Amino acid sequence: MRIAHISTQYSWRGGEQQIYYLHEELSDKNIDSIVLAKKNSEITSRIKSRGLSLEEFSFRSAYDLSTAWRIKSYANDQKVDLVHAHTAKAHTLAIFAALFGMKAKIIVSRRVDVPVKNNWFSRYKYNHSGVSSIICVSEKIKEITGERIKDSDKLCTVYSGVDLKKFQNIERGRLRSQFAIKENYKIVGNISALAEHKDLPTFLRTAKRLLAEKTNLKFVIVGEGEERAAIEKMIVELDLKGKVILTGFRKDIPEILADIDVFLFTSKTEGLGTTILDALASGTPVVATRAGGVPEIIEKDGAGILSAIGDVESLASNVKSILDNQEIRKSIIEKGFQTAKTFSKTVTAEKTLNLYQTLL
């Protein structure tokens, strides 16, 4: 079995983390797995540092026909059995490669909490005969995606996974030390791309609401993105300067989570929410919105507390209950860690491998 994963992103987000985990797990199982990644991207450097199989491509756009031809030629020459497209751009390029004569079957991963577009090309590429399976990261995404899929048997759910070992034996104090946060202050944090769908304005409004009752709080947003300027402006408008810290992009997420007292996740759309899994694995209690597949992590075993999307009063109340009630806090942490075990990257890889084997 020879698997080629297509990763078209330059930056590092949850999807790229999942590609890396899957590639790593399959390689450790002696499965012939390779990532076709964008040149000089974050994932290429990480794959190289791990010594895993990699082929670099330009991926200038979804309609980069020269790259699609190269994918076709590579897949046919290397006798690739399955091409796993992990992004919308990768999916489009794989379809063009199939039209150019690529023999490999195509698998598509769907991670976003929005319907497939109702235009001719979107319907065509999702229902193309070369697409053997569409992997959705949650049942909610499967439901949403299924609205445009003619053959529902192609749809399946494989949850994203987390590396539990990354969160073991982590020393606390790095975040507090770096940003001079006093020991008597509690830290409420969010880790995400600074993107519109993450709804960080709701995070800031919740911070404002909490600070009206508790002054010994610091709020930390970890990540980078196109919404940074708008977030900085809103911090000033809400008089939160000095109370909200923007750390930028960080690679030391386990150390960051170790210092966070409550993980506040405010997305309005979300495929699953893999940073929630990181928080659960680190023993950080979670307050989150009912976006996309998030309830599928939280609700089954009470691994956190959920609020309606955009409900500042509820979010603030739930954060406060965790900060003020040690019994609630302890219970959520214990349930959260047990839940994280069921979402391990090993489980994700095994389920994905089972699908590959079934298709072949």
C-alpha positions, 0 to 999 in steps of 0.5 A, a space after each residue: 500500500 502506498 499513500 500520498 497525502 496532499 498538504 497545500 497550506 504554507 502556515 501551520 494550523 490544526 489541519 496541518 497538525 493532523 496531516 503530520 500526526 497521520 503521516 508519522 503514525 502510518 510511517 511508524 506502522 511501516 505503511 508507505 506514506 509520503 506527504 506532497 507539501 508546499 515548498 518552504 512551508 511549516 509542515 515541510 520543515 517539521 517532516 524533514 526534522 522527523 526524517 519522514 518521506 516528503 516531496 515538495 510542490 509549488 501549489 500556487 493555486 487550486 487551478 495550478 494545472 502544471 502542479 496537477 499534472 506533476 501530481 498525476 505523473 508522480 502518483 503513476 510513476 511511484 504506483 501510488 494507490 491512494 491520494 489523500 487530499 487534506 484541503 479544498 485546494 488539494 481536492 481540486 488539484 487531485 480532481 485535475 490530476 484524475 482528469 489528466 489520467 492519475 490512476 490512484 483513488 482519491 480520498 478527501 478530508 473535510 474539516 470545515 463547518 460549512 456546506 459544500 458550495 452549491 455551484 457546478 464545480 463544487 458539486 462535480 468535484 465532491 461527486 466525481 467518480 475518482 473520489 472513493 471516500 470523504 472523511 469528515 472530522 465529526 458527525 456534524 461535518 458529515 451531516 453538513 457535507 452530506 447535503 451535496 453528496 449523491 452517494 452517502 456511502 462515501 461519507 464517513 467520520 474519523 475524529 481528529 487526534 491528539 498526541 497525549 505524550 506531548 503533555 506529560 511531565 511539563 514544567 509550569 511557569 513559562 507563560 507567567 514568567 515571560 509575561 510577568 503574570 503574578 501568581 495570584 492571578 488566574 489565566 484564561 486562554 485561547 489558542 487559535 488562528 486569529 481568524 473570523 470564524 474563531 469569534 475572538 470578539 466574543 472572547 474579548 467581551 467575555 473577558 470584559 464581563 469577567 473583569 467586572 467581577 474579578 480583577 485578578 485575571 489575565 487573558 491570553 490569546 495564542 496565535 496569529 492571523 488576518 484578524 490581528 489588527 481588528 483584535 488589537 483595536 477592540 482591546 483598546 476600545 474595550 479598555 482591555 490593554 494590559 489585561 489581554 496578552 496577544 502572544 503571536 504564533 507559538 510552538 510551545 503549546 504544552 507549556 502554554 496550556 500548563 499555565 492556563 487555568 481555564 481554556 475559553 473557546 469561542 468559535 462560531 463555526 468549527 469542524 471539531 476543535 483540536 485545540 480543545 483536545 490539546 487542552 483536555 490532554 493537558 488537564 486544562 478545564 474547557 469552556 466552549 461554544 456549541 460550534 460544529 463538532 465541539 459538542 461531540 468532544 464535550 457532551 458525551 462524558 461532561 469533559 467541559 462546559 458548553 454555551 451557545 455561540 456568542 453568549 457572553 453571559 453564559 460563557 462568563 458564568 461558566 468560566 467563573 464556576 470553574 475558577 470558583 468551585 474546586 469540585 467542579 474544576 477537578 471533575 471537569 479535568 478528570 473527565 476531560 483527560 479520560 475523553 482525550 484518551 479516546 481521541 488519541 492520534 493513534 486511534 485516528 491513524 488506525 481508523 484511517 488505515 482501516 478505511 484505506 485497507 477497505 478501499 483497496 
